[in-house]
């Protein structure tokens, strides 16, 4: 039932994919003689290459080709499986027939099932980046199941993930596969994501996914090597984020991988090239730090993540963020970067109290939007030019933009009231150390028609005068 379970990362589209890819299995339940007889699945695995989703199937098969097998590595390391460590180890009874009686031909490191799960997940995630983290979490679950079943140790599973990551990057970087990976992505977006599925989504909880995936990266082992070794990003690893962060160039994707990687020191994971320390789940959430000036240019006409994306990591560092282009970027982390924020075009949305870090914020021509439950703090000065817009989403008196430094105001102010919130007369919407200038226009949305609001500028705040 491997083919069935590994597709769960597609959520509600699982059954749609199975049907249209013609994915099937010959093992639909546990046979009565499963305790004594070994069964092999003779189904189509990820599906048929001649199906309407054949390009996706082909991409999965290509990543999982013979050159991706763990057999050679297992023979080299000859690392015993857990049930050979002691006489009282426990293996799921129906897997007993799968045990090789010859230990010399039955190495456990790295786990082949884990390797296959991650190869499939990464292939699927390249084609369907909208489900990237869910697919990764499902792969990690399948690897963990091999531990629970008694067939592999955590080291085996960790090794399977590392090998799959490196192999997947090599195959996706091969120019010979450029046409295939593009076709798989196009099929996913024209033939799969356009459908409506009804399958249950076991991976619809982001926090739970992150917790499980992160725990399975290291399995709680202590760091046994130096813990401060700088992160090394392997050559070609940036291709793994090619469709998920399409608005970044290859160098920027490498920086994302570098700033979201695991600390050094963990067993198995400190390989010289750096594959073991990659944390793809975290990388999907954008930068972990700005080490220098980062410029993001998005093009909403391209759709998908080019039009709208969110960075959920807690971004640190001394660098600066500049947002260009027509798309929308949401910053959701508890950010501490100190180089400042500059908005030239499009929409930059703050979804946390410290979304814009600790530096100055300059709005030269886009829309700076607040969307928090409670206050949002700008750690330095705020400057808005005549072409800029400030959009405040307000659903309670607690929604206030705090500017620690000077507010230099111009351009448009848009107030979006929601949740039936009607502010009291004198409600504060902005605070600042001091103010220069004023907004050139005010737009209000969401208030009942009988209410009118005006802006009142105070020495250290901007308030609302509300009338009926």
The 8 nearest C-alpha neighbors of each residue, nearest first, counted from 0:
[[1, 3, 2, 26, 27, 4, 24, 40],
 [2, 0, 4, 3, 5, 44, 24, 40],
 [3, 1, 44, 0, 5, 4, 45, 6],
 [4, 2, 0, 1, 5, 6, 7, 23],
 [3, 5, 6, 1, 7, 2, 0, 141],
 [4, 6, 7, 2, 3, 1, 137, 116],
 [7, 5, 8, 4, 3, 9, 13, 2],
 [6, 8, 9, 5, 4, 10, 13, 137],
 [7, 9, 134, 133, 6, 10, 137, 202],
 [10, 8, 13, 7, 12, 6, 130, 11],
 [11, 9, 200, 8, 12, 13, 7, 199],
 [10, 12, 198, 196, 197, 200, 199, 13],
 [13, 11, 196, 15, 10, 9, 14, 16],
 [14, 12, 9, 16, 15, 11, 10, 7],
 [13, 15, 17, 16, 12, 18, 198, 196],
 [16, 14, 12, 18, 13, 17, 196, 19],
 [15, 17, 13, 19, 14, 18, 20, 12],
 [18, 16, 22, 14, 20, 15, 21, 19],
 [17, 19, 21, 15, 16, 20, 14, 22],
 [18, 20, 16, 21, 17, 51, 15, 52],
 [19, 21, 46, 52, 50, 17, 22, 18],
 [22, 20, 46, 18, 19, 17, 47, 23],
 [46, 21, 23, 17, 20, 43, 45, 44],
 [24, 22, 42, 43, 21, 44, 46, 25],
 [23, 25, 42, 26, 40, 0, 43, 41],
 [24, 26, 42, 40, 41, 27, 23, 0],
 [27, 25, 24, 28, 0, 40, 29, 39],
 [26, 28, 25, 0, 24, 29, 30, 23],
 [27, 29, 26, 30, 0, 25, 31, 33],
 [28, 30, 31, 33, 27, 26, 93, 32],
 [31, 29, 33, 32, 28, 26, 34, 27],
 [30, 32, 33, 29, 34, 35, 28, 36],
 [31, 33, 34, 30, 35, 36, 29, 37],
 [34, 32, 36, 30, 93, 35, 31, 29],
 [35, 33, 93, 32, 36, 92, 96, 95],
 [34, 36, 33, 32, 96, 37, 95, 93],
 [35, 37, 33, 96, 32, 34, 38, 97],
 [36, 38, 96, 97, 33, 39, 35, 94],
 [39, 37, 36, 40, 33, 26, 97, 96],
 [38, 40, 41, 37, 26, 25, 42, 97],
 [39, 41, 25, 42, 26, 24, 38, 0],
 [42, 40, 25, 39, 24, 43, 26, 44],
 [41, 43, 24, 23, 25, 40, 44, 22],
 [42, 44, 46, 22, 23, 45, 47, 24],
 [43, 45, 2, 46, 42, 22, 23, 24],
 [46, 44, 22, 56, 43, 2, 59, 47],
 [22, 47, 45, 20, 43, 21, 44, 56],
 [46, 48, 49, 50, 21, 20, 53, 43],
 [47, 49, 53, 50, 56, 57, 54, 46],
 [48, 50, 53, 47, 51, 52, 20, 54],
 [51, 49, 53, 20, 52, 47, 48, 21],
 [50, 52, 53, 19, 20, 49, 190, 54],
 [53, 51, 20, 50, 54, 55, 19, 186],
 [52, 54, 48, 50, 56, 49, 55, 51],
 [53, 55, 183, 57, 56, 52, 182, 58],
 [56, 54, 183, 58, 57, 53, 52, 59],
 [57, 55, 53, 59, 54, 58, 48, 45],
 [58, 56, 54, 60, 55, 59, 48, 61],
 [57, 59, 61, 55, 60, 56, 54, 122],
 [60, 58, 56, 122, 62, 119, 57, 61],
 [59, 61, 63, 57, 58, 62, 64, 56],
 [62, 60, 58, 64, 63, 59, 57, 170],
 [63, 61, 59, 60, 64, 167, 118, 58],
 [62, 64, 60, 61, 67, 118, 59, 115],
 [63, 65, 61, 66, 67, 62, 60, 68],
 [66, 64, 67, 68, 63, 61, 62, 69],
 [65, 67, 64, 68, 63, 166, 62, 69],
 [68, 66, 65, 64, 63, 166, 69, 62],
 [69, 67, 65, 70, 66, 111, 64, 71],
 [68, 70, 72, 111, 71, 73, 109, 67],
 [71, 69, 73, 72, 68, 74, 111, 106],
 [72, 70, 74, 73, 69, 75, 68, 76],
 [71, 73, 75, 69, 74, 70, 76, 109],
 [72, 74, 106, 70, 108, 76, 75, 71],
 [73, 75, 71, 77, 72, 76, 70, 106],
 [76, 74, 72, 73, 77, 71, 78, 106],
 [75, 77, 78, 73, 74, 72, 108, 106],
 [78, 76, 106, 74, 73, 75, 79, 103],
 [77, 79, 106, 76, 107, 108, 80, 73],
 [80, 78, 106, 107, 83, 77, 81, 84],
 [79, 81, 107, 82, 151, 83, 150, 106],
 [82, 80, 84, 83, 151, 152, 150, 79],
 [81, 83, 88, 84, 80, 85, 149, 89],
 [84, 82, 81, 85, 80, 79, 86, 88],
 [83, 85, 81, 82, 80, 79, 86, 88],
 [86, 84, 87, 83, 88, 82, 81, 89],
 [85, 87, 88, 84, 83, 82, 89, 81],
 [86, 88, 85, 89, 82, 84, 83, 90],
 [89, 87, 82, 86, 85, 90, 81, 149],
 [88, 90, 149, 87, 82, 91, 148, 92],
 [91, 89, 149, 148, 92, 150, 88, 94],
 [90, 92, 148, 94, 93, 149, 89, 95],
 [93, 91, 94, 95, 90, 34, 96, 33],
 [94, 92, 34, 33, 95, 91, 96, 35],
 [95, 93, 97, 92, 96, 91, 90, 98],
 [94, 96, 97, 92, 98, 93, 34, 90],
 [97, 95, 37, 98, 94, 36, 35, 34],
 [98, 96, 94, 95, 37, 99, 93, 38],
 [99, 97, 96, 95, 100, 94, 105, 150],
 [98, 100, 101, 105, 97, 102, 104, 96],
 [101, 99, 98, 102, 105, 104, 103, 97],
 [100, 102, 99, 103, 104, 105, 98, 106],
 [103, 101, 105, 104, 100, 99, 106, 79],
 [102, 104, 101, 105, 77, 106, 74, 79],
 [105, 103, 102, 101, 106, 74, 99, 77],
 [104, 106, 102, 103, 99, 107, 101, 79],
 [107, 105, 77, 73, 78, 79, 108, 104],
 [106, 108, 80, 78, 79, 109, 110, 155],
 [109, 107, 155, 73, 110, 78, 106, 158],
 [108, 110, 155, 159, 158, 107, 73, 111],
 [109, 111, 159, 155, 156, 113, 108, 112],
 [112, 110, 114, 113, 69, 115, 109, 159],
 [111, 113, 115, 114, 110, 116, 142, 159],
 [114, 112, 142, 116, 159, 110, 115, 111],
 [113, 115, 159, 111, 163, 112, 117, 116],
 [116, 114, 112, 118, 113, 117, 119, 111],
 [117, 115, 113, 138, 119, 114, 118, 120],
 [118, 116, 120, 138, 119, 114, 115, 163],
 [117, 119, 115, 121, 163, 120, 116, 62],
 [120, 118, 122, 116, 117, 59, 121, 115],
 [121, 119, 117, 123, 134, 122, 118, 124],
 [120, 122, 124, 118, 123, 119, 117, 125],
 [123, 121, 119, 125, 59, 124, 120, 58],
 [122, 124, 120, 126, 121, 125, 127, 119],
 [125, 123, 131, 128, 127, 121, 126, 122],
 [124, 126, 122, 123, 128, 127, 242, 121],
 [125, 127, 184, 123, 124, 183, 187, 128],
 [126, 128, 124, 129, 125, 123, 130, 187],
 [129, 127, 131, 124, 130, 243, 125, 126],
 [128, 130, 127, 131, 243, 124, 132, 303],
 [131, 129, 128, 133, 132, 127, 134, 9],
 [132, 130, 124, 128, 134, 133, 129, 135],
 [133, 131, 135, 134, 280, 130, 136, 283],
 [132, 134, 8, 136, 130, 135, 131, 202],
 [135, 133, 8, 137, 120, 131, 136, 132],
 [136, 134, 132, 138, 137, 133, 120, 139],
 [135, 137, 139, 133, 138, 134, 212, 208],
 [136, 138, 140, 134, 139, 135, 8, 141],
 [139, 137, 116, 135, 141, 117, 140, 136],
 [138, 140, 136, 142, 137, 141, 143, 212],
 [141, 139, 137, 143, 138, 142, 144, 136],
 [140, 142, 144, 138, 143, 139, 137, 113],
 [143, 141, 113, 139, 144, 145, 140, 156],
 [142, 144, 140, 146, 145, 141, 139, 147],
 [143, 145, 147, 141, 146, 142, 148, 140],
 [146, 144, 148, 143, 142, 147, 151, 150],
 [147, 145, 151, 149, 143, 144, 148, 152],
 [146, 148, 144, 149, 145, 143, 150, 151],
 [149, 147, 145, 91, 146, 90, 150, 144],
 [148, 150, 90, 146, 147, 151, 89, 145],
 [149, 151, 148, 145, 146, 80, 81, 90],
 [152, 150, 146, 145, 80, 149, 155, 81],
 [151, 153, 155, 154, 146, 81, 156, 80],
 [154, 152, 156, 155, 157, 146, 151, 218],
 [155, 153, 157, 152, 156, 158, 267, 108],
 [156, 154, 108, 109, 110, 158, 152, 153],
 [155, 157, 159, 153, 110, 158, 154, 142],
 [158, 156, 154, 160, 159, 155, 153, 161],
 [157, 159, 109, 161, 155, 156, 160, 154],
 [160, 158, 114, 109, 110, 156, 113, 162],
 [159, 161, 163, 157, 158, 162, 114, 164],
 [162, 160, 158, 164, 275, 163, 159, 274],
 [161, 163, 159, 165, 164, 160, 166, 158],
 [164, 162, 114, 166, 160, 118, 161, 165],
 [163, 165, 161, 167, 162, 166, 160, 168],
 [166, 164, 168, 162, 163, 167, 274, 169],
 [165, 167, 163, 169, 168, 164, 162, 170],
 [166, 168, 170, 164, 169, 165, 163, 62],
 [167, 169, 171, 165, 166, 170, 236, 172],
 [170, 168, 166, 172, 167, 171, 165, 173],
 [169, 171, 167, 173, 172, 168, 166, 62],
 [170, 172, 168, 173, 169, 167, 176, 238],
 [173, 171, 169, 170, 168, 174, 238, 235],
 [172, 174, 170, 175, 171, 176, 169, 177],
 [175, 173, 177, 176, 172, 171, 178, 170],
 [174, 176, 173, 177, 178, 179, 172, 170],
 [175, 177, 179, 174, 178, 173, 180, 171],
 [178, 176, 174, 180, 179, 175, 181, 173],
 [177, 179, 181, 176, 180, 182, 175, 174],
 [180, 178, 182, 176, 181, 177, 183, 54],
 [179, 181, 183, 182, 177, 178, 176, 184],
 [180, 182, 184, 178, 179, 183, 185, 177],
 [183, 181, 185, 179, 180, 184, 186, 54],
 [184, 182, 55, 54, 180, 186, 181, 185],
 [183, 185, 126, 181, 187, 182, 186, 180],
 [186, 184, 182, 188, 187, 183, 189, 181],
 [187, 185, 183, 189, 190, 188, 184, 182],
 [186, 188, 191, 184, 185, 190, 189, 126],
 [189, 187, 192, 185, 186, 190, 191, 184],
 [188, 190, 186, 187, 193, 185, 191, 192],
 [189, 191, 186, 187, 188, 193, 192, 194],
 [192, 190, 187, 193, 194, 188, 189, 186],
 [191, 193, 188, 194, 187, 190, 189, 195],
 [192, 194, 191, 190, 189, 188, 195, 187],
 [195, 193, 192, 191, 196, 190, 15, 12],
 [196, 194, 193, 197, 12, 192, 11, 15],
 [195, 197, 12, 11, 198, 15, 194, 14],
 [196, 198, 11, 199, 195, 12, 14, 13],
 [197, 199, 11, 196, 13, 14, 12, 200],
 [200, 198, 11, 201, 10, 197, 13, 7],
 [201, 199, 10, 202, 11, 203, 198, 7],
 [202, 200, 203, 199, 10, 7, 8, 204],
 [201, 203, 200, 204, 133, 8, 208, 10],
 [202, 204, 200, 201, 205, 133, 10, 208],
 [205, 203, 207, 202, 206, 208, 201, 209],
 [204, 206, 208, 207, 209, 203, 202, 133],
 [207, 205, 209, 208, 204, 210, 211, 203],
 [206, 208, 210, 204, 209, 205, 211, 202],
 [209, 207, 205, 211, 206, 210, 136, 212],
 [208, 210, 206, 212, 207, 211, 213, 205],
 [209, 211, 207, 213, 208, 212, 214, 206],
 [212, 210, 214, 208, 209, 213, 207, 215],
 [211, 213, 215, 209, 214, 136, 210, 208],
 [212, 214, 216, 210, 215, 211, 209, 217],
 [215, 213, 211, 216, 218, 212, 217, 210],
 [216, 214, 218, 212, 213, 217, 211, 139],
 [215, 217, 213, 214, 218, 212, 157, 278],
 [216, 218, 219, 215, 220, 214, 265, 157],
 [219, 217, 215, 214, 220, 216, 153, 157],
 [218, 220, 217, 221, 214, 215, 216, 222],
 [221, 219, 218, 217, 222, 265, 266, 223],
 [222, 220, 223, 219, 265, 266, 264, 217],
 [221, 223, 265, 264, 224, 220, 266, 226],
 [222, 224, 264, 265, 221, 266, 225, 226],
 [223, 225, 264, 222, 226, 265, 263, 266],
 [226, 224, 264, 227, 228, 263, 223, 222],
 [225, 227, 263, 264, 228, 224, 262, 222],
 [228, 226, 225, 263, 229, 262, 264, 230],
 [227, 229, 263, 226, 225, 230, 262, 264],
 [230, 228, 227, 231, 263, 262, 257, 226],
 [229, 231, 257, 228, 232, 260, 273, 263],
 [230, 232, 273, 233, 229, 272, 257, 271],
 [231, 233, 273, 257, 230, 234, 253, 256],
 [234, 232, 272, 273, 236, 235, 231, 274],
 [233, 235, 236, 232, 237, 272, 168, 169],
 [234, 236, 237, 238, 233, 168, 172, 169],
 [237, 235, 238, 233, 168, 234, 239, 232],
 [236, 238, 239, 253, 235, 252, 240, 249],
 [239, 237, 241, 240, 236, 235, 168, 172],
 [238, 240, 237, 241, 236, 168, 125, 121],
 [241, 239, 243, 238, 242, 244, 237, 252],
 [240, 242, 238, 245, 243, 239, 244, 237],
 [243, 241, 245, 244, 240, 125, 128, 126],
 [242, 244, 240, 128, 241, 245, 283, 304],
 [245, 243, 246, 242, 240, 247, 241, 304],
 [246, 244, 242, 247, 241, 243, 305, 304],
 [245, 247, 297, 244, 305, 296, 248, 295],
 [248, 246, 245, 251, 244, 252, 249, 295],
 [247, 249, 251, 250, 252, 246, 245, 244],
 [248, 250, 252, 251, 237, 253, 247, 238],
 [251, 249, 253, 252, 248, 254, 237, 247],
 [250, 252, 254, 248, 253, 249, 247, 255],
 [253, 251, 255, 249, 254, 250, 237, 247],
 [254, 252, 256, 250, 251, 255, 237, 257],
 [253, 255, 257, 251, 252, 256, 258, 250],
 [256, 254, 286, 252, 258, 253, 257, 282],
 [255, 257, 253, 259, 254, 258, 282, 260],
 [258, 256, 254, 255, 260, 259, 230, 232],
 [257, 259, 287, 255, 256, 288, 260, 254],
 [258, 260, 287, 256, 282, 257, 281, 255],
 [261, 259, 277, 278, 276, 257, 258, 256],
 [260, 262, 276, 277, 263, 278, 259, 230],
 [263, 261, 226, 260, 264, 227, 276, 230],
 [264, 262, 226, 228, 265, 227, 269, 261],
 [263, 265, 224, 222, 226, 225, 223, 269],
 [264, 266, 222, 268, 263, 223, 267, 269],
 [265, 267, 268, 264, 223, 269, 222, 220],
 [266, 268, 269, 265, 158, 154, 270, 157],
 [269, 267, 275, 266, 265, 270, 276, 274],
 [270, 268, 267, 275, 263, 264, 271, 265],
 [269, 271, 273, 272, 268, 275, 274, 267],
 [270, 272, 273, 269, 231, 274, 233, 275],
 [273, 271, 233, 270, 274, 231, 232, 234],
 [272, 274, 231, 233, 275, 270, 232, 271],
 [275, 273, 276, 277, 161, 272, 165, 233],
 [276, 274, 268, 161, 273, 277, 269, 270],
 [275, 277, 261, 260, 274, 273, 268, 278],
 [278, 276, 260, 274, 275, 279, 261, 256],
 [279, 277, 260, 280, 281, 282, 276, 259],
 [278, 280, 282, 281, 277, 283, 256, 259],
 [279, 281, 283, 282, 278, 132, 135, 284],
 [280, 282, 284, 283, 279, 278, 259, 312],
 [283, 281, 279, 284, 285, 280, 259, 256],
 [282, 284, 281, 280, 285, 279, 243, 240],
 [285, 283, 310, 311, 282, 281, 312, 286],
 [286, 284, 310, 282, 283, 255, 312, 287],
 [285, 287, 255, 288, 258, 314, 312, 259],
 [286, 288, 314, 258, 259, 312, 313, 315],
 [289, 287, 315, 314, 316, 286, 258, 290],
 [290, 288, 318, 316, 291, 317, 315, 319],
 [289, 291, 318, 316, 317, 288, 292, 319],
 [290, 292, 318, 289, 293, 319, 317, 316],
 [291, 293, 319, 318, 320, 294, 289, 290],
 [294, 292, 320, 319, 321, 291, 295, 289],
 [295, 293, 321, 322, 320, 296, 292, 323],
 [294, 296, 322, 323, 321, 297, 293, 247],
 [297, 295, 323, 324, 322, 246, 294, 298],
 [296, 298, 324, 326, 305, 246, 325, 299],
 [299, 297, 325, 305, 326, 300, 324, 301],
 [306, 298, 300, 326, 301, 302, 325, 305],
 [301, 299, 302, 298, 306, 305, 325, 326],
 [302, 300, 299, 298, 305, 306, 303, 304],
 [303, 301, 306, 299, 300, 305, 304, 298],
 [302, 304, 305, 306, 307, 301, 299, 308],
 [303, 305, 307, 308, 306, 302, 244, 245],
 [304, 306, 297, 303, 298, 299, 302, 246],
 [299, 307, 305, 326, 302, 304, 303, 327],
 [308, 306, 327, 304, 326, 305, 328, 303],
 [307, 309, 304, 328, 329, 327, 310, 306],
 [310, 308, 329, 328, 330, 311, 331, 284],
 [309, 311, 284, 285, 330, 312, 331, 329],
 [310, 312, 331, 332, 284, 309, 330, 313],
 [313, 311, 332, 287, 314, 284, 310, 285],
 [312, 314, 332, 333, 334, 287, 315, 311],
 [315, 313, 288, 334, 287, 312, 336, 335],
 [316, 314, 336, 288, 335, 334, 289, 313],
 [317, 315, 336, 289, 288, 290, 318, 337],
 [316, 318, 337, 338, 336, 290, 289, 291],
 [319, 317, 291, 338, 289, 292, 290, 316],
 [318, 320, 338, 292, 339, 340, 293, 291],
 [321, 319, 340, 293, 294, 292, 341, 339],
 [320, 322, 341, 294, 342, 340, 293, 295],
 [321, 323, 342, 295, 294, 343, 296, 341],
 [324, 322, 296, 344, 343, 295, 345, 297],
 [325, 323, 297, 296, 344, 298, 345, 326],
 [324, 326, 345, 298, 299, 297, 344, 327],
 [325, 327, 306, 299, 297, 345, 298, 307],
 [328, 326, 346, 307, 347, 306, 345, 308],
 [327, 329, 347, 308, 309, 307, 348, 346],
 [328, 330, 309, 348, 347, 349, 310, 331],
 [329, 331, 310, 349, 354, 350, 309, 332],
 [332, 330, 350, 311, 351, 310, 354, 329],
 [333, 331, 313, 311, 312, 334, 354, 330],
 [334, 332, 313, 353, 354, 351, 335, 331],
 [333, 335, 314, 356, 313, 332, 354, 353],
 [334, 336, 356, 315, 357, 314, 337, 333],
 [337, 335, 315, 316, 356, 317, 334, 314],
 [336, 338, 358, 357, 317, 339, 356, 335],
 [339, 337, 319, 318, 317, 358, 336, 340],
 [338, 340, 358, 359, 319, 337, 360, 320],
 [339, 341, 360, 320, 319, 321, 359, 361],
 [342, 340, 321, 361, 360, 362, 320, 322],
 [341, 343, 362, 322, 321, 365, 363, 344],
 [342, 344, 364, 363, 323, 365, 322, 362],
 [345, 343, 365, 323, 324, 364, 342, 325],
 [344, 346, 325, 365, 326, 324, 327, 366],
 [345, 347, 327, 366, 365, 367, 348, 328],
 [348, 346, 328, 367, 327, 329, 368, 366],
 [349, 347, 368, 329, 369, 367, 330, 328],
 [348, 350, 369, 354, 330, 351, 370, 329],
 [349, 351, 331, 370, 371, 330, 354, 348],
 [352, 350, 354, 331, 353, 371, 349, 332],
 [351, 353, 375, 376, 354, 374, 371, 350],
 [354, 352, 333, 356, 334, 351, 355, 376],
 [353, 355, 351, 349, 334, 330, 356, 352],
 [356, 354, 353, 377, 334, 340, 357, 349],
 [355, 357, 335, 334, 336, 353, 354, 358],
 [358, 356, 378, 337, 335, 336, 379, 377],
 [357, 359, 339, 337, 379, 378, 338, 356],
 [358, 360, 379, 380, 339, 381, 340, 378],
 [359, 361, 340, 381, 341, 339, 380, 382],
 [362, 360, 382, 341, 381, 383, 342, 363],
 [363, 361, 383, 342, 387, 364, 341, 382],
 [364, 362, 343, 384, 387, 342, 383, 386],
 [363, 365, 387, 386, 343, 344, 362, 342],
 [366, 364, 344, 345, 387, 343, 346, 342],
 [365, 367, 388, 346, 389, 368, 387, 345],
 [366, 368, 389, 347, 348, 346, 390, 388],
 [367, 369, 348, 390, 391, 389, 366, 347],
 [370, 368, 349, 391, 348, 392, 371, 390],
 [371, 369, 350, 392, 349, 368, 348, 372],
 [372, 370, 350, 373, 351, 369, 374, 375],
 [371, 373, 398, 374, 370, 397, 394, 351],
 [374, 372, 398, 397, 371, 399, 375, 352],
 [373, 375, 399, 398, 400, 352, 397, 376],
 [374, 376, 352, 400, 401, 353, 399, 351],
 [377, 375, 401, 352, 353, 378, 402, 400],
 [378, 376, 402, 379, 401, 403, 355, 357],
 [377, 379, 357, 358, 403, 376, 402, 359],
 [380, 378, 359, 404, 358, 403, 377, 357],
 [381, 379, 404, 359, 405, 406, 360, 402],
 [382, 380, 406, 360, 361, 359, 407, 405],
 [381, 383, 407, 361, 406, 362, 408, 360],
 [384, 382, 362, 408, 409, 387, 361, 363],
 [383, 385, 409, 363, 387, 386, 410, 362],
 [384, 386, 410, 409, 387, 383, 439, 411],
 [387, 385, 364, 384, 410, 363, 388, 365],
 [386, 388, 364, 365, 410, 384, 363, 362],
 [389, 387, 411, 366, 410, 412, 365, 367],
 [388, 390, 412, 367, 366, 368, 413, 411],
 [389, 391, 368, 413, 414, 412, 367, 388],
 [390, 392, 414, 369, 368, 393, 415, 413],
 [393, 391, 415, 370, 369, 416, 414, 390],
 [394, 392, 416, 398, 395, 415, 391, 417],
 [393, 395, 417, 420, 418, 416, 392, 398],
 [396, 394, 397, 398, 393, 420, 422, 373],
 [395, 397, 398, 422, 426, 394, 399, 427],
 [396, 398, 373, 395, 399, 374, 372, 394],
 [399, 397, 373, 374, 396, 393, 395, 372],
 [398, 400, 374, 428, 429, 397, 401, 375],
 [399, 401, 429, 375, 374, 376, 428, 402],
 [402, 400, 376, 430, 429, 375, 377, 399],
 [403, 401, 431, 377, 404, 430, 376, 400],
 [404, 402, 379, 378, 431, 432, 377, 401],
 [403, 405, 380, 379, 432, 402, 431, 406],
 [404, 406, 380, 433, 432, 434, 431, 381],
 [405, 407, 434, 381, 408, 380, 382, 431],
 [408, 406, 382, 435, 436, 434, 381, 383],
 [407, 409, 437, 436, 383, 438, 406, 382],
 [408, 410, 438, 385, 384, 437, 383, 439],
 [411, 409, 385, 439, 438, 387, 386, 388],
 [410, 412, 388, 440, 438, 439, 441, 389],
 [413, 411, 441, 389, 388, 390, 442, 440],
 [414, 412, 442, 390, 443, 441, 389, 391],
 [413, 415, 443, 391, 390, 444, 442, 392],
 [416, 414, 392, 444, 445, 393, 391, 443],
 [415, 417, 445, 393, 394, 446, 444, 392],
 [418, 416, 394, 419, 420, 445, 393, 415],
 [417, 419, 420, 394, 416, 395, 393, 445],
 [420, 418, 417, 421, 394, 416, 446, 445],
 [419, 421, 394, 418, 417, 395, 416, 422],
 [420, 422, 419, 423, 446, 416, 395, 394],
 [423, 421, 426, 420, 424, 396, 465, 395],
 [422, 424, 426, 425, 421, 465, 463, 396],
 [423, 425, 465, 464, 426, 463, 422, 466],
 [424, 426, 463, 462, 464, 423, 427, 465],
 [427, 425, 463, 462, 423, 424, 422, 428],
 [428, 426, 462, 429, 461, 425, 463, 399],
 [427, 429, 399, 462, 461, 400, 426, 398],
 [430, 428, 400, 461, 460, 399, 427, 401],
 [429, 431, 460, 401, 459, 402, 461, 400],
 [432, 430, 402, 459, 433, 403, 460, 404],
 [433, 431, 404, 405, 459, 403, 402, 434],
 [432, 434, 405, 431, 459, 406, 458, 404],
 [435, 433, 406, 405, 407, 436, 431, 432],
 [434, 436, 407, 406, 408, 437, 433, 405],
 [437, 435, 408, 407, 409, 434, 438, 406],
 [436, 438, 408, 409, 439, 435, 407, 410],
 [437, 439, 409, 410, 440, 408, 411, 412],
 [438, 440, 410, 409, 411, 437, 441, 385],
 [441, 439, 411, 438, 412, 410, 442, 413],
 [440, 442, 412, 413, 411, 443, 438, 439],
 [443, 441, 413, 414, 412, 440, 444, 411],
 [442, 444, 414, 413, 415, 441, 445, 446],
 [445, 443, 415, 446, 416, 414, 442, 413],
 [444, 446, 416, 415, 417, 447, 443, 419],
 [445, 447, 444, 416, 448, 450, 421, 443],
 [448, 446, 449, 450, 445, 421, 419, 451],
 [447, 449, 450, 446, 451, 445, 467, 444],
 [450, 448, 467, 447, 451, 446, 466, 452],
 [451, 449, 467, 448, 466, 447, 446, 452],
 [450, 452, 466, 465, 467, 449, 453, 448],
 [453, 451, 465, 464, 463, 466, 450, 454],
 [452, 454, 464, 463, 455, 465, 451, 441],
 [455, 453, 463, 462, 464, 456, 461, 452],
 [454, 456, 462, 461, 463, 457, 453, 464],
 [457, 455, 461, 460, 462, 454, 458, 459],
 [456, 458, 460, 459, 461, 455, 462, 434],
 [457, 459, 460, 433, 456, 434, 461, 432],
 [458, 460, 431, 457, 433, 430, 432, 434],
 [461, 459, 430, 457, 429, 431, 458, 456],
 [460, 462, 456, 429, 457, 455, 427, 428],
 [463, 461, 427, 455, 426, 425, 428, 454],
 [464, 462, 454, 425, 426, 453, 455, 465],
 [463, 465, 453, 424, 452, 425, 454, 455],
 [466, 464, 452, 424, 451, 463, 453, 423],
 [467, 465, 451, 450, 452, 464, 424, 449],
 [466, 450, 449, 451, 465, 448, 452, 447]]
